[in-house]
Amino acid sequence: MENPFELILDKLNTIEHLLRNVKNEEKESIPLPEIFNMNQATEYVSLSKSAIYKMTAGRDIPHFKRGKILYFKRSDLDEWMTQYRISTRAEIEKEAADYLIRKRKLKR
């Protein structure tokens, strides 16, 4: 006779796998709009409303305003989120090596 706990774990793993598939299908089937309202923007960039309001007041985040309502273009938010990329250690080492090579060529 098989261990009942193992049966339960197997069934839970199966359920978890099915839920992940359903979640992925939902993400794929719902296209993101090009223009976000405040609620959609907060969810998209994972920030609070107050943080986004503060950034719009300081003109730190690209946005549009029609009356009192704020709108955000998805492509602008994508660009804003990725503008301060941190280089990897390997990229920094490569840049340093390239710099030293160029510097040595200039001395000759």
C-alpha positions as CSV (number, residue, x, y, z in Angstrom):
1,M,0.0,0.0,0.0
2,E,1.3,3.4,-1.0
3,N,2.0,6.1,1.5
4,P,-1.1,8.4,1.7
5,F,1.2,11.5,2.2
6,E,3.0,10.8,-1.0
7,L,-0.4,10.5,-2.8
8,I,-1.4,13.9,-1.4
9,L,1.9,15.5,-2.4
10,D,1.5,14.1,-6.0
11,K,-2.0,15.4,-6.3
12,L,-0.9,18.8,-4.9
13,N,2.0,19.0,-7.4
14,T,-0.5,18.2,-10.2
15,I,-2.9,20.9,-9.1
16,E,0.0,23.4,-8.8
17,H,1.2,22.6,-12.3
18,L,-2.4,23.0,-13.7
19,L,-2.8,26.4,-11.9
20,R,0.5,27.6,-13.4
21,N,-0.7,26.7,-16.8
22,V,-4.0,28.4,-16.4
23,K,-2.2,31.6,-15.1
24,N,0.2,31.6,-18.0
25,E,-2.7,31.2,-20.5
26,E,-4.5,34.1,-18.9
27,K,-1.4,36.3,-19.2
28,E,-1.0,35.4,-22.9
29,S,-4.7,35.8,-23.8
30,I,-5.1,39.3,-22.3
31,P,-3.2,41.9,-24.3
32,L,-1.8,44.9,-22.4
33,P,-3.3,48.2,-23.5
34,E,-0.9,50.8,-24.9
35,I,-2.2,53.6,-22.7
36,F,-2.6,52.9,-18.9
37,N,-4.6,54.7,-16.3
38,M,-3.2,55.3,-12.8
39,N,-4.4,51.9,-11.5
40,Q,-3.0,50.0,-14.5
41,A,0.3,51.9,-14.3
42,T,0.8,51.2,-10.6
43,E,0.3,47.5,-11.2
44,Y,2.6,47.6,-14.3
45,V,5.5,49.3,-12.6
46,S,4.9,47.8,-9.1
47,L,4.8,51.1,-7.3
48,S,2.2,52.7,-5.0
49,K,-0.2,55.4,-6.2
50,S,1.4,57.9,-3.9
51,A,4.9,57.1,-5.3
52,I,3.7,57.6,-8.8
53,Y,1.9,60.8,-7.9
54,K,5.1,62.1,-6.3
55,M,7.1,61.2,-9.5
56,T,4.5,62.9,-11.8
57,A,4.6,66.1,-9.6
58,G,8.4,66.1,-9.9
59,R,8.3,65.2,-13.6
60,D,10.4,62.2,-13.0
61,I,8.1,59.7,-14.8
62,P,6.7,60.3,-18.3
63,H,2.9,60.9,-18.3
64,F,0.0,62.7,-19.9
65,K,-2.7,64.6,-18.1
66,R,-6.2,65.3,-19.4
67,G,-8.0,67.4,-16.8
68,K,-7.2,65.8,-13.5
69,I,-6.7,62.3,-14.9
70,L,-3.2,60.9,-15.5
71,Y,-2.3,58.6,-18.3
72,F,0.8,56.6,-19.0
73,K,2.1,55.2,-22.3
74,R,3.3,51.6,-21.9
75,S,6.4,52.1,-24.1
76,D,7.4,55.2,-22.1
77,L,7.1,53.3,-18.9
78,D,9.2,50.5,-20.3
79,E,11.9,52.9,-21.4
80,W,11.7,54.7,-18.0
81,M,12.1,51.5,-16.1
82,T,15.1,50.3,-18.1
83,Q,17.0,53.6,-18.4
84,Y,19.3,53.0,-15.4
85,R,20.7,49.5,-16.2
86,I,23.4,48.3,-13.9
87,S,26.4,46.7,-15.7
88,T,27.5,43.2,-14.7
89,R,30.9,42.6,-13.3
90,A,32.0,40.9,-16.6
91,E,30.9,44.0,-18.6
92,I,32.8,46.3,-16.4
93,E,35.9,44.1,-16.6
94,K,35.6,44.0,-20.4
95,E,35.3,47.8,-20.5
96,A,38.4,48.2,-18.3
97,A,40.4,45.8,-20.4
98,D,39.3,47.7,-23.6
99,Y,40.3,51.0,-22.1
100,L,43.7,49.7,-21.1
101,I,44.3,48.3,-24.6
102,R,43.3,51.7,-26.2
103,K,45.5,53.6,-23.7
104,R,48.5,51.4,-24.5
105,K,48.0,52.0,-28.3
106,L,47.9,55.7,-27.8
107,K,51.2,55.8,-25.9
108,R,53.1,54.0,-28.7
